Amino acid sequence: MSKVDLNKIEEAVKMILEAVGEDTTREGLQDTPTRVAKMYAEMFSGINEDPREFFSTVFHEEHEELVLVKDIPFYSMCEHHLVPFYGKAHVAYIPHDGKVAGLSKLGRCVESVARRPQLQERITSTVADTLMEMLQPFGVYVVIEAEHMCMTMRGLKKPGSKTVTSVARGVFEEDEVKRREVISFIQMS
């Protein structure tokens, strides 16, 4: 995929500001298009990443029980309104044949998938599917909790409301006891 075109973003931001009736030459707005372009380049950096790359190195450990990294903070942009949504992800898997990933790789995967115009549901399933493909575990369970600015700033205007999505793969899809176990660990403070 191509690099971010900062000049094009700057032009577009200037046009939006003019379209809403702003004077883009006034002091507070003169550098806004440049700042927004740089911010978008950072916020959408995941477009050019493949989250599978974080699992190119795995380790072998005699462990075939639950691995859970919870409360992974993330920020994303709603693809419907281009406003932020943010929250935390909980990512769990049960290794198969002792194949484990570095714990930071789970957070990097979440971040990579979130840093693009996105839907919360897609982040949840993409993270789960990436782990299933790359680690081939007995199962994966991903829960994401997020607050969407498109619900708090406009439309419904309900600040503080959270959206929760979850995806179960493998043993977590089939085994109610395993699913309840991971949910209980996620709910622990």
C-alpha positions as CSV (number, residue, x, y, z in Angstrom):
1,M,0.0,0.0,0.0
2,S,1.2,3.5,-0.7
3,K,2.6,6.0,1.8
4,V,0.4,8.6,3.4
5,D,0.0,11.7,1.2
6,L,0.4,14.5,3.9
7,N,-0.2,17.2,1.3
8,K,-3.5,15.8,0.2
9,I,-4.6,15.5,3.9
10,E,-3.6,19.1,4.5
11,E,-5.6,20.3,1.5
12,A,-8.6,18.3,2.6
13,V,-8.5,19.6,6.2
14,K,-8.2,23.1,4.9
15,M,-11.3,22.5,2.7
16,I,-13.3,21.1,5.6
17,L,-12.4,24.1,7.8
18,E,-13.5,26.5,5.0
19,A,-16.6,24.5,4.4
20,V,-17.8,24.9,8.0
21,G,-17.1,28.7,7.7
22,E,-13.7,29.0,9.4
23,D,-11.0,31.4,8.4
24,T,-7.9,29.1,7.8
25,T,-5.6,32.1,7.9
26,R,-6.4,33.0,11.5
27,E,-3.6,32.3,14.0
28,G,-5.1,29.3,15.7
29,L,-5.8,27.5,12.5
30,Q,-2.8,28.3,10.3
31,D,-0.9,25.1,11.1
32,T,-3.9,22.9,11.8
33,P,-4.0,21.2,8.4
34,T,-0.3,20.2,8.9
35,R,-0.9,19.0,12.5
36,V,-3.9,16.9,11.4
37,A,-2.0,15.4,8.5
38,K,0.8,14.3,10.8
39,M,-1.7,12.9,13.4
40,Y,-3.6,11.0,10.7
41,A,-0.3,9.5,9.4
42,E,0.3,8.2,12.9
43,M,-3.3,7.1,13.7
44,F,-3.7,5.2,10.4
45,S,-0.2,3.6,10.5
46,G,-1.7,0.2,10.8
47,I,-3.0,0.4,7.2
48,N,0.4,-0.5,5.9
49,E,1.1,-3.2,8.6
50,D,0.2,-6.9,8.6
51,P,-0.5,-8.0,12.2
52,R,0.8,-11.4,11.4
53,E,4.4,-10.0,11.3
54,F,4.4,-9.8,15.1
55,F,4.3,-13.5,15.3
56,S,7.1,-14.4,13.0
57,T,9.1,-15.3,16.1
58,V,7.5,-17.7,18.6
59,F,8.9,-19.6,21.5
60,H,8.4,-23.2,22.7
61,E,7.5,-23.6,26.3
62,E,5.9,-26.6,28.0
63,H,2.7,-24.7,28.7
64,E,-0.7,-25.6,27.3
65,E,-2.8,-23.6,29.7
66,L,-4.5,-20.2,29.5
67,V,-2.4,-17.2,28.5
68,L,-4.3,-13.9,29.0
69,V,-3.1,-10.3,28.5
70,K,-5.9,-8.0,29.7
71,D,-6.5,-4.3,29.7
72,I,-4.5,-3.6,26.6
73,P,-5.3,0.1,25.8
74,F,-6.0,1.0,22.2
75,Y,-7.3,3.9,20.1
76,S,-8.9,3.7,16.7
77,M,-11.0,5.7,14.3
78,C,-14.6,4.8,13.4
79,E,-14.7,4.2,9.6
80,H,-18.2,5.6,9.5
81,H,-17.6,9.0,11.0
82,L,-13.8,9.3,11.3
83,V,-14.0,10.1,14.9
84,P,-12.1,8.2,17.6
85,F,-13.1,5.3,19.7
86,Y,-11.0,3.9,22.4
87,G,-10.9,1.3,25.1
88,K,-9.2,-1.9,26.1
89,A,-8.7,-5.3,24.7
90,H,-8.4,-8.6,26.5
91,V,-6.6,-11.3,24.5
92,A,-6.4,-14.9,25.6
93,Y,-5.2,-18.1,24.0
94,I,-4.3,-21.7,25.0
95,P,-1.0,-22.7,23.4
96,H,-0.8,-25.9,21.4
97,D,2.5,-27.9,21.3
98,G,4.0,-25.3,23.6
99,K,4.0,-22.6,20.9
100,V,3.8,-19.2,22.6
101,A,4.3,-15.6,21.6
102,G,6.0,-12.8,23.5
103,L,3.4,-11.1,25.6
104,S,4.0,-7.7,24.0
105,K,3.2,-9.2,20.6
106,L,-0.5,-9.5,21.6
107,G,-0.6,-5.7,22.4
108,R,1.3,-4.9,19.2
109,C,-1.3,-7.0,17.2
110,V,-4.2,-5.1,18.8
111,E,-2.5,-1.7,18.1
112,S,-1.7,-2.6,14.5
113,V,-5.3,-3.7,13.7
114,A,-6.8,-0.6,15.5
115,R,-4.6,1.9,13.7
116,R,-6.7,2.2,10.6
117,P,-10.3,3.3,9.8
118,Q,-12.0,0.5,11.6
119,L,-15.0,-1.2,13.2
120,Q,-14.8,-2.6,16.7
121,E,-16.2,-5.9,15.6
122,R,-13.5,-6.2,12.9
123,I,-10.7,-5.5,15.4
124,T,-12.0,-8.2,17.6
125,S,-12.3,-10.9,14.9
126,T,-9.0,-9.8,13.1
127,V,-7.0,-10.2,16.3
128,A,-8.6,-13.6,17.0
129,D,-8.1,-14.8,13.5
130,T,-4.5,-13.6,13.4
131,L,-3.6,-15.5,16.6
132,M,-5.4,-18.7,15.3
133,E,-3.5,-18.6,12.1
134,M,0.0,-17.7,13.4
135,L,0.1,-19.6,16.7
136,Q,-2.3,-22.5,15.9
137,P,-3.5,-22.6,19.5
138,F,-6.2,-24.8,21.0
139,G,-8.3,-21.6,21.1
140,V,-8.4,-17.9,21.2
141,Y,-10.8,-15.5,23.1
142,V,-10.8,-11.8,22.5
143,V,-13.0,-9.2,24.2
144,I,-12.9,-5.5,23.4
145,E,-14.6,-2.8,25.4
146,A,-14.7,0.7,23.9
147,E,-16.3,4.1,24.0
148,H,-17.2,5.5,20.6
149,M,-17.1,9.3,20.2
150,C,-19.7,8.9,17.4
151,M,-22.1,7.9,20.2
152,T,-21.0,10.5,22.8
153,M,-20.3,13.6,20.7
154,R,-23.1,13.4,18.1
155,G,-26.3,11.5,17.4
156,L,-27.3,9.6,20.6
157,K,-25.0,11.7,22.8
158,K,-24.6,9.1,25.6
159,P,-21.1,9.7,27.1
160,G,-19.7,6.8,29.1
161,S,-21.6,4.2,27.2
162,K,-19.4,1.2,26.3
163,T,-19.6,-1.3,23.5
164,V,-18.4,-4.8,24.2
165,T,-17.5,-7.3,21.5
166,S,-16.1,-10.8,21.8
167,V,-14.9,-13.5,19.6
168,A,-14.3,-17.2,20.6
169,R,-12.3,-19.5,18.4
170,G,-11.4,-23.2,18.9
171,V,-11.8,-24.6,22.4
172,F,-13.4,-21.4,23.7
173,E,-16.1,-21.7,21.1
174,E,-16.8,-25.4,21.9
175,D,-16.2,-25.6,25.7
176,E,-18.4,-23.6,28.0
177,V,-16.2,-24.3,31.0
178,K,-13.1,-22.9,29.3
179,R,-15.1,-19.9,28.1
180,R,-16.4,-19.2,31.6
181,E,-12.9,-19.6,33.0
182,V,-11.4,-16.9,30.7
183,I,-14.4,-14.6,31.3
184,S,-13.9,-14.9,35.0
185,F,-10.2,-14.0,34.7
186,I,-11.0,-11.0,32.5
187,Q,-13.5,-9.7,35.1
188,M,-11.0,-10.0,37.9
189,S,-9.6,-6.6,39.0
